[in-house]
């Protein structure tokens, strides 16, 4: 225990000294790790869920990317053209490392959520703290060759915030609930006029079906699919299921985005979304993406729906599914310009409480998608 305390103290002193000196740490064992993929100053990847990445992160990191920085990313399609780096070897190494410690990617990043089930809380907290510290140390070592690829690269707050591991007993939270801010751009694949990833006008639907996290946001697939089929018939449009069949029981012949093309699925789906007339979405990051793109969306009334209040600055075309109203009637209202935001009734969203250390600018109006 004494040794562990000494190690923690040394790490904290070292991190403080690095931030004060504004330099990247040396990497004596970099030759044993994955080689950097490009030259230039590189930021660590956003380690959490897509919805939180859209709500809070993209707009804050945008000034850095406009200024010439690059960012590692599992979802490069969400960033300005040419600013994000997808490295398959790094992705594979991260997945293996997180699996080693049973870490799960939650809102703001990796988290040790179930350490020592059945044991006393104090013991479980100690195990979680030890595992999160070990994972964080190995993870930072894995990323260090990328971040230190350019001599003299300054140490940034991103390097601390984006490379911190939480536990169920100590959550690392970077944002306040009212800090949502839309980026000043739309994904390149969504605004492209190119012929790639084109799909006819359609009704879209996606399901949430996470086996490792069977909470109350998981979709009732049969019920949602039946309503989506009714909406498609009402609008005389084909139905396209976004995603794949994993975790869902779909009827034979159901068309999914995973089955109609090749290449990265998110890139293709952003292209298909250009002609999506209305989306039936779960309470997940997919709904946040629709709010950013201003694709008309009806979101399942599952889980904590108050979280959508903070998306008011995005000016989304958004409704929560009202089970007391026929879905066809609700779709007609949505397409006529009605919206549940910012009138959900859970409180005002303050868009001015942005991180001054990063952007140093006021919230900008969100991009609008033509009706």
PAMI-124869 format. One record per residue: residue number from 1; x, y, z negated of N, C-alpha, C in turn. Coordinates in steps of 0.1 Angstrom, whole numbers. Atoms other than C-alpha are relative to their C-alpha. Layout:
<timars>
  resi    npx    npy    npz   capx   capy   capz    cpx    cpy    cpz
   NUM      X      Y      Z      X      Y      Z      X      Y      Z
...
</timars>
This chain:
<timars>
  resi    npx    npy    npz   capx   capy   capz    cpx    cpy    cpz
     1      8    -12      0      0      0      0      9     13      0
     2     -9    -12      0     28     24     -9      7      2     13
     3     -6     -1    -13     45     16     24     -9      6     10
     4     10     -5     -9     13     23     43     -2     15     -2
     5      2    -14      3      9     57     25     12      8      6
     6    -12     -7     -5     45     66     34      0      2     15
     7      1      0    -15     39     57     71    -10     11      4
     8     10    -10     -4      8     79     72      5     14     -2
     9     -6    -13      3     26    108     56     10      4     10
    10    -10     -3    -11     54    105     81     -6      4     13
    11      7     -3    -12     30    104    110     -6     14      0
    12      6    -13      1     12    135     98     10     11      1
    13    -11    -10     -1     44    154     93      6      1     14
    14     -5      0    -14     56    144    127     -9      7     10
    15     10     -6     -9     24    154    144      0     15     -3
    16     -1    -15      3     25    188    126     12      6      6
    17    -12     -6     -5     60    194    136     -1      1     15
    18      2     -1    -14     52    185    172     -9     11      5
    19      9    -11     -3     23    209    173      7     13     -2
    20     -6    -13      2     44    236    158     11      3     11
    21    -10     -2    -10     72    230    183     -5      1     14
    22      7      0    -13     47    227    212      8     -8     11
    23     -6      9    -10     66    199    229     -5    -14     -2
    24      4     14      0     58    163    238     10     -8     -7
    25     -9      8      6     73    136    217      8     -8     10
    26     -8      8     -9    102    116    233     -6    -14      0
    27      5     13     -2     94     81    245     11    -10      2
    28    -12      8     -1    124     59    238     -3    -13      7
    29      4     13     -5    105     28    249     -9      1     13
    30      9     -2    -12     88     43    280      3    -10     11
    31     -3     10    -11    106     18    303     -7    -13     -2
    32      7     13      2     86    -10    287    -15      2      3
    33     14     -3     -2     53      7    295     -3      3     14
    34      4     -3    -13     33     16    325      6     13      5
    35     -7    -12     -6     50     41    348    -10     11      3
    36      9    -10     -4     34     75    353     -4      0     15
    37      5      2    -13     13     77    384      2     13      9
    38     -2    -12     -8     20    113    395      9     10     -8
    39     -8    -11      7     41    144    387    -10     11     -4
    40      9    -11      5     27    174    369     -5     -2    -14
    41      4      1     13     12    181    336    -13     -8     -1
    42     11      9      1    -13    154    326     -6      0    -13
    43      7      1     12    -40    153    300     -5    -14     -3
    44      5     14      3    -52    121    282    -14     -1      5
    45     14      2     -4    -85    106    293    -10      3    -10
    46     10     -1     10   -118    114    277     -4    -15     -4
    47      0     14      3   -122     82    257    -14     -5     -4
    48     13      4      5   -160     82    249    -10     -2     11
    49     11      3     -9   -194     78    265     -2     11     10
    50      2    -10    -11   -203     95    298     -9     11     -4
    51      9    -10      3   -232    114    283      6     11     -8
    52     -8    -10      8   -210    132    257     10      7      9
    53    -10     -6     -9   -184    137    284     -6     11      8
    54      7    -10     -8   -209    156    305     -5     11     -8
    55      6    -11      8   -225    176    277     11      9     -5
    56     -9     -8      8   -194    188    259     14      1      6
    57    -15      1     -3   -161    179    276      3      7     14
    58     -4     -4    -14   -162    187    314      2     15      1
    59     -1    -14     -1   -168    224    310     12      6     -7
    60    -12     -5      8   -141    228    284     13     -3      6
    61    -12      3     -6   -115    210    303      2      6     14
    62      0     -5    -13   -124    226    336     10     12      2
    63    -10    -11     -2   -102    258    331     14     -6      1
    64    -13      7     -1    -72    235    325      2     -6     14
    65     -1      6    -13    -79    216    357      1     10     11
    66     -1    -11    -10    -84    248    377     14      6     -1
    67    -13     -6      2    -51    259    363     12     -9      4
    68    -10      9     -5    -33    229    378      3    -13     -8
    69     -2     12      7    -34    203    351     -8    -12      7
    70      7     12     -4    -44    167    359     -5     -7    -12
    71      5      8     12    -64    143    337     -2    -14      4
    72      3     14     -1    -65    106    334    -14     -2     -2
    73     14      2      2   -100     93    338     -4    -14      5
    74      7     12     -5   -121     62    341    -11      3     10
    75     11     -5     -9   -147     83    359      5     12      7
    76     -6    -11     -7   -127    105    382    -10      8      9
    77     11     -6     -9   -159    112    403     -6     12     -7
    78      7    -11      8   -171    136    375      8     13      0
    79     -9    -12      1   -142    160    379      2      7     13
    80     -3     -7    -13   -132    186    405      9     -8      9
    81     -8      7    -10   -117    173    437     15      0     -3
    82    -14      1      1    -82    160    432      6      2    -14
    83     -6     -4     13    -79    168    395      1    -12     -9
    84      0     12      9    -85    133    380      7    -11      6
    85     -9     12     -4    -63    102    381     -6    -12     -5
    86      4     13      4    -77     67    380     12    -10      2
    87    -11      9      0    -50     42    371     -5    -14     -5
    88      6     13      4    -63      6    372      9     -7    -10
    89     -9      7     10    -32     -7    353     -2      5    -14
    90      2     -6     13    -38     18    325    -14     -4     -5
    91     13      4      4    -75     10    324      0    -15     -6
    92     -1     13      4    -67    -27    321      7     -1    -13
    93     -7      0     12    -42    -21    294     -8      5    -12
    94      8     -6     11    -65      1    274    -11    -10     -4
    95     10      9      3    -93    -25    276      5    -11     -9
    96     -6     10      8    -70    -52    263      4      4    -14
    97     -3     -5     13    -58    -30    235    -12      2     -9
    98     13     -2      8    -93    -20    224     -6    -14     -4
    99      6     14      4   -104    -57    225      8     -6    -11
   100     -9      5     10    -74    -66    204     -4      4    -14
   101      4     -6     13    -87    -44    176    -16      0     -2
   102     15      0      0   -125    -50    183     -5     14     -1
   103      5    -14      0   -129    -13    190    -10      2     11
   104     11     -3    -10   -160      0    208      1     15      4
   105      1    -14     -5   -162     32    229    -13      6     -4
   106     12     -7      4   -187     55    212      1     14      5
   107      2    -13     -5   -196     91    217     13      8      3
   108    -13     -8     -2   -162    108    211     12     -9      1
   109    -11      8     -3   -140     78    216      0    -14     -7
   110      0     13      5   -129     44    203     -3      0    -15
   111      4      1     14   -143     33    169      1    -14     -4
   112      1     13      7   -138      3    146    -13      0     -8
   113     14     -1      6   -174     -4    137     -4    -11     -9
   114      4     11      8   -176    -38    121     12     -8     -6
   115    -12      7      6   -145    -46    101     -4     -8    -12
   116      2      8     12   -148    -75     77    -14     -1     -5
   117     14      2      4   -185    -82     78     -2     -9    -12
   118      3      8     12   -199    -95     45      9      3    -12
   119     -9     -3     11   -171    -81     24     -4     13     -7
   120      4    -12      7   -173    -53     -1      3     13      8
   121     -1    -12     -8   -176    -18     13     14      6     -1
   122    -13     -6      2   -143     -6     -2     10     -8      8
   123    -10      8     -7   -124    -35     13     -2      2     15
   124      3     -2    -14   -141    -30     47      5     13      4
   125     -5    -13     -3   -132      7     46     15      0      2
   126    -14      1     -1    -96     -1     40      5     -8     12
   127     -3      8    -12    -95    -27     68     -3      9     12
   128      3     -9    -12   -112     -2     92     11     11      1
   129    -10    -10     -1    -87     25     83     13     -5      5
   130    -13      6     -5    -57      2     88     -1     -3     15
   131      1      4    -14    -70    -11    121     -1     13      9
   132      1    -12     -8    -79     24    134     14      7      1
   133    -14     -6      0    -44     37    125      9     -8      9
   134     -9      9     -9    -27      7    142     -4      2     14
   135      4     -2    -14    -48     11    173      4     13      5
   136     -4    -13     -5    -42     48    175     15      1      3
   137    -14     -1     -2     -5     44    172      4     -7     13
   138     -3      8    -13     -4     17    200     -5      7     12
   139      7     -7    -12    -28     37    222      8     12      4
   140     -8    -12     -3     -7     69    219     13     -4      7
   141    -13      5     -6     24     49    227     -3     -4     15
   142      4      4    -13      6     35    258     -1     12      9
   143      3    -12     -8     -4     70    270     12      9      1
   144    -11    -10      1     29     88    261      8      1     13
   145     -7     -2    -12     47     81    294     -7      8     11
   146      8     -8     -9     19     97    314      1     15     -5
   147      1    -14      5     17    128    292     14      7      0
   148    -14     -5      1     55    132    289      7     -1     14
   149     -7      1    -13     61    128    327      7     13      4
   150     -6    -13     -3     68    165    330      8      5    -11
   151     -9     -6     11     98    178    309     -6     13     -4
   152      5    -13      6     87    206    286    -15      1     -1
   153     15     -1      2     50    198    287     -4      3    -14
   154      4     -4     14     34    215    257     -9    -10     -6
   155     10      8      8     16    196    230    -13      8      0
   156     13     -7      0    -21    205    233     -9     -6    -11
   157      9      6      9    -50    200    210     -7    -12      6
   158      6     12     -7    -64    176    236      8    -13     -4
   159     -8     11      3    -35    153    227     -4     -6    -13
   160      5      5     13    -48    150    192    -15     -4      0
   161     15      3      0    -86    151    198     -3    -12      8
   162      4     11     -9    -87    127    227      7    -13     -3
   163     -7     12      3    -63    102    212     -1     -3    -15
   164      3      3     14    -79     98    178    -10    -12     -1
   165      9     11      2    -95     65    167     -8      1    -13
   166      9     -1     11   -125     65    144     -3    -13     -6
   167      6     13      5   -140     39    121    -14      3     -5
   168     14     -2      5   -175     34    108      0      8    -13
   169     -1     -7     13   -163     51     76      6     14      2
   170     -7    -13     -3   -145     81     92     -1      3     14
   171      2     -2    -15   -159     94    125      7     13      4
   172     -7    -11     -6   -138    118    145    -10      7      9
   173     10     -7     -8   -163    144    159      6     13      5
   174     -7    -12     -5   -150    171    182    -10     12      2
   175      9    -10     -4   -182    190    189    -11      3    -10
   176     13     -3      8   -211    208    171    -11     -3      9
   177     11      5     -8   -245    197    182     -5     11     10
   178      4    -10     -9   -252    231    198     10      5     10
   179    -11     -4     -8   -220    232    218     -1     -5     15
   180      1      5    -14   -233    217    251      1     12     10
   181     -2    -10    -11   -222    236    282      1     -7     13
   182     -1      6    -13   -227    228    318     13      4      7
   183    -12     -4     -8   -196    227    341     -4     10     10
   184      2    -10    -11   -192    253    368      0     -6     13
   185     -1      7    -13   -193    227    395     -9    -12      0
   186      7     13     -1   -211    196    407      9    -10      5
   187    -10     11     -5   -194    162    414      1      1     15
   188     -2     -1    -14   -178    163    448     -8    -10      9
   189      7     10     -8   -195    131    460    -15      4      0
   190     14     -4      0   -229    146    451     -3     12      9
   191      2    -11     -9   -225    178    471      6     -1     14
   192     -6      2    -13   -206    163    500    -11      0     11
   193      9      1    -11   -222    167    534      4    -11     10
   194     -5     11     -8   -203    137    547    -10    -11      2
   195      9     11     -3   -220    106    562      1    -12     -9
   196     -2     11      9   -206     83    535    -10     -1    -11
   197      8      2     12   -228     68    508    -14      7      2
   198     13     -6     -2   -261     79    524    -11    -11     -2
   199     11      9      2   -294     64    514    -13      7      3
   200     13     -7     -3   -330     72    525     -6      6    -13
   201      7     -5     12   -352     92    502     -7    -11     -8
   202      4     12      8   -362     70    473     -4      4    -14
   203      1     -1     15   -373     66    437     11     -9     -6
   204    -11      7      7   -345     56    414     -4     -5    -14
   205      2      5     13   -345     36    382     12     -6     -6
   206    -11      7      7   -319     25    357     -5     -5    -14
   207      4      6     13   -321      3    326     12      1    -10
   208    -11      2     11   -301      3    293     -2    -13     -6
   209      1     13      6   -294    -32    282     13     -4     -5
   210    -13      3      6   -264    -34    260     -1    -11    -10
   211      1     11      9   -259    -67    244      7      2    -13
   212     -7     -2     12   -233    -56    219     -6     11     -9
   213      6    -10      8   -254    -27    207    -16      0      3
   214     14      1     -3   -291    -38    208     -8      9     -8
   215      8    -10      8   -305     -6    193    -13      3      7
   216     13     -3     -5   -338     10    199      0      8     13
   217      0     -7    -13   -326     28    231      0    -10     11
   218      0     10    -11   -324     -5    251    -14      0      6
   219     12     -1     -8   -350     -6    278     -9    -13     -1
   220      9     11     -2   -381    -27    280      0     -2     16
   221     -2      1    -14   -370    -38    315    -12     -2      8
   222     12      3     -8   -402    -53    327    -10     11      0
   223      9    -11      0   -423    -24    316      5     12      8
   224     -6    -12     -7   -400      3    330      0     -4     15
   225      0      4    -14   -397    -17    363    -14      1      6
   226     13     -1     -5   -434    -19    366     -5     14      3
   227      4    -14     -1   -439     18    361      8      6     12
   228     -8     -5    -11   -410     26    386     -6     -5     13
   229      6      5    -12   -427      4    412    -13      8      3
   230     13     -8     -2   -460     23    406      4     14      6
   231     -5    -14     -5   -441     57    411      4     -1     15
   232     -4      2    -14   -425     44    443    -12     -1      9
   233     12      2     -8   -459     33    456     -8     13      1
   234      7    -12      0   -475     66    446      6     11      9
   235     -7     -9     -9   -448     86    465      3     -6     14
   236     -2      7    -13   -447     61    494     15      0      4
   237    -15      0     -1   -409     57    489      5    -14     -5
   238     -7     12      6   -386     27    484      5      2    -14
   239     -5      0     13   -374     18    450     15     -5      0
   240    -14      5      1   -336     16    443      4      0    -15
   241     -4      2     13   -323      2    411     15      3     -1
   242    -14     -4      1   -291     19    400      7     -9    -10
   243     -7      9      9   -265     -4    385      0    -14      6
   244      0     14     -4   -263    -42    387    -10     -8     -9
   245     10      8      7   -283    -71    373      5     -4    -14
   246     -5      4     13   -261    -76    343     -9      4    -12
   247      9     -3     12   -283    -79    312    -14      2      3
   248     14     -3     -3   -315    -74    331     -6    -12      8
   249      7     10     -8   -341    -99    345     -8      7     11
   250      7     -7    -11   -351    -85    379     -6    -10     10
   251      6      9    -10   -374   -100    405      9     -2     12
   252     -7      3    -12   -360   -116    436     -2     11     10
   253      1    -10    -11   -353    -92    464      1     15     -5
   254     -1    -14      5   -349    -61    441     13      6      5
   255    -12     -6     -6   -325    -37    457      8      8    -11
   256     -8     -7     10   -296    -25    435     11      7      7
   257    -11     -7     -6   -269      0    442     13     -9      1
   258    -12      8     -1   -243    -26    434      1    -10     11
   259      1     10    -11   -255    -48    462      0      5     14
   260      2     -6    -14   -256    -23    491     12      7      5
   261    -12     -6     -5   -221    -12    495     13     -5     -7
   262    -13      4      6   -184    -15    486      7     13     -5
   263     -7    -11      6   -160      7    467     -5      3    -14
   264      4     -3     13   -165     24    434    -14      4     -1
   265     14     -1      1   -200     22    422     -5     14     -3
   266      4    -13      4   -203     56    406      1     10     12
   267     -2     -8    -12   -189     73    437    -12     -2     10
   268     11      3     -9   -215     56    459    -13      5     -6
   269     12     -4      6   -243     63    434     -2     15      1
   270      1    -14     -1   -235    100    434     -5      5     14
   271      5     -3    -13   -240    100    471    -15     -4      2
   272     14      4     -1   -273     81    469     -9     10     -7
   273      9     -9      8   -286    105    443     -3     13      7
   274      3    -12     -8   -286    133    469    -14     -1      5
   275     13      2     -6   -318    118    482    -10     -7    -10
   276      9      6     10   -334    106    449    -10     10     -3
   277     11     -9      3   -368    122    446     -4      1    -15
   278      2      0     14   -373    112    410      7    -13     -6
   279     -7     11      6   -354     90    386     -7     -4    -13
   280      4      5     13   -367     68    358     12     -5     -8
   281    -13      2      6   -339     68    333     -2     -4    -15
   282      1      3     15   -332     53    298      6     12     -8
   283     -6    -10      8   -321     74    269     15     -3     -2
   284    -14      4     -1   -284     72    278      7     11      7
   285     -8     -9     -8   -256     90    296     -5      2     14
   286      6     -1    -13   -274     83    328    -10     12      1
   287      9    -11      1   -301    107    317      7     14      0
   288     -8    -12      0   -274    133    310      5      4     13
   289     -5     -2    -14   -260    129    345    -12      6      8
   290     11     -5     -7   -295    135    359     -2     15     -3
   291      2    -14      5   -298    167    338     10      9      6
   292    -10     -8     -6   -265    180    351     -2      2     15
   293      3     -1    -15   -274    172    388    -13      6      3
   294     13     -5     -1   -309    185    382     -8     -9     10
   295      9      9     -7   -324    154    398    -12     -2     -9
   296     12      1      9   -360    152    385      0    -14     -7
   297     -1     12      8   -360    126    357    -10     -1    -10
   298      8      4     11   -384    109    334      7    -10     -9
   299     -9      8      9   -366     95    304     -9     -8    -10
   300      8      9      9   -379     66    283      0      6    -14
   301      2     -6     13   -392     78    249      5    -11    -10
   302     -6     10      9   -368     55    229     12      7     -7
   303    -12     -6      7   -343     64    202     -3     14     -4
   304      1    -14      4   -336     99    191     -1     10     12
   305      3     -8    -11   -352    121    217      4     15     -2
   306     -3    -14      3   -343    154    199     14      4      6
   307    -14     -3     -6   -307    151    214     -1      7     13
   308      2     -6    -13   -321    163    247     -2     15     -1
   309      1    -15      2   -328    198    232     13      7      4
   310    -13     -7     -2   -291    206    235      3      1     15
   311     -2     -1    -14   -293    201    273     -7     12      7
   312      7    -11     -6   -314    232    278      9      9      8
   313     -8     -8     -8   -284    252    291      2     -6     14
   314     -1      6    -13   -283    227    320    -12      3      9
   315     12     -3     -8   -318    238    331     -5    -13      8
   316      3     12     -7   -327    202    339    -15     -1      4
   317     13      3     -4   -358    190    357     -4    -13     -7
   318      0     11     10   -367    167    328    -14     -2     -7
   319     11      3      9   -396    150    310      2    -13     -7
   320      0     13      8   -399    124    283    -13     -8      4
   321     12      8     -4   -422     95    292    -11      1    -11
   322     11     -1      9   -456    101    276     -9    -13      3
   323      7     12     -3   -472     66    273    -15      2      0
   324     14     -2     -1   -506     82    269     -5      6     13
   325      3     -6    -13   -505     97    304      4    -10     11
   326     -5      8    -12   -504     77    337     13      5      5
   327    -13     -5     -5   -469     78    350     -1      8     13
   328      2     -7    -12   -481     89    384     -3     15     -3
   329      4    -13      4   -497    120    368     12      8     -5
   330    -11     -7      6   -465    128    349     10      3     11
   331     -9     -3    -11   -444    125    381     -5     12      8
   332      6    -11     -7   -467    149    399      3     13     -7
   333     -4    -12      8   -462    175    371     14      3      1
   334    -14     -2      0   -425    170    371      4      6     14
   335     -4     -5    -13   -422    175    409     -7     14      3
   336      6    -13     -1   -445    206    406      8     10     -8
   337     -8    -10      7   -419    222    384     -1      0    -15
   338      2      1     15   -431    213    349     12     -6     -6
   339    -12      6      7   -404    204    323     -3      0    -14
   340      0      1     15   -401    193    287     10      9     -7
   341    -11     -8      6   -370    215    282     -2     14      4
   342     -5      2     14   -364    237    263    -11      0    -10
   343     12     -1      8   -398    231    247     -3    -13     -8
   344      2     12      7   -393    198    229     -4      3    -15
   345      4     -3     13   -397    216    196      9     -3    -11
   346     -9      4     11   -367    205    177     10     11     -4
   347     -9    -11      4   -349    238    175      7      6     12
   348     -7     -8    -11   -330    264    195     14     -5      2
   349    -14      4     -3   -297    255    212      8     13      2
   350     -9    -12     -1   -269    281    207     11     -4     10
   351    -10      3    -10   -248    280    238     12      9     -1
   352    -11     -9      1   -224    306    225     11     -6     -9
   353    -10      5     10   -206    284    199     10     -9      7
   354    -10      7     -8   -179    273    223     14      0     -7
   355    -13      0      7   -144    264    213      9     10      6
   356     -8    -11     -5   -124    296    216     15     -4      2
   357    -14      4     -2    -91    277    214      2     -6     14
   358     -1      7    -13    -98    261    247     -3      9     12
   359      5     -6    -13   -119    279    273      2     16     -1
   360     -1    -15      1   -120    315    259     -9      7      9
   361      9     -6     -9   -150    322    279    -14     -3     -4
   362     14      2      4   -188    325    275     -6    -10      9
   363      7     10     -8   -212    299    288     -4      6     14
   364      4     -4    -14   -218    301    326    -14     -6      3
   365     13      6     -5   -252    295    343      3    -13      7
   366     -3     13     -6   -255    260    354     -3      0     15
   367      3      1    -14   -255    250    391    -14     -4      2
   368     14      4     -3   -289    247    406     -1     -9     12
   369      2      8    -11   -301    220    428    -13      4      7
   370     12     -5     -6   -326    231    454    -11    -10     -1
   371     12      9      2   -361    218    450     -4     -7     13
</timars>
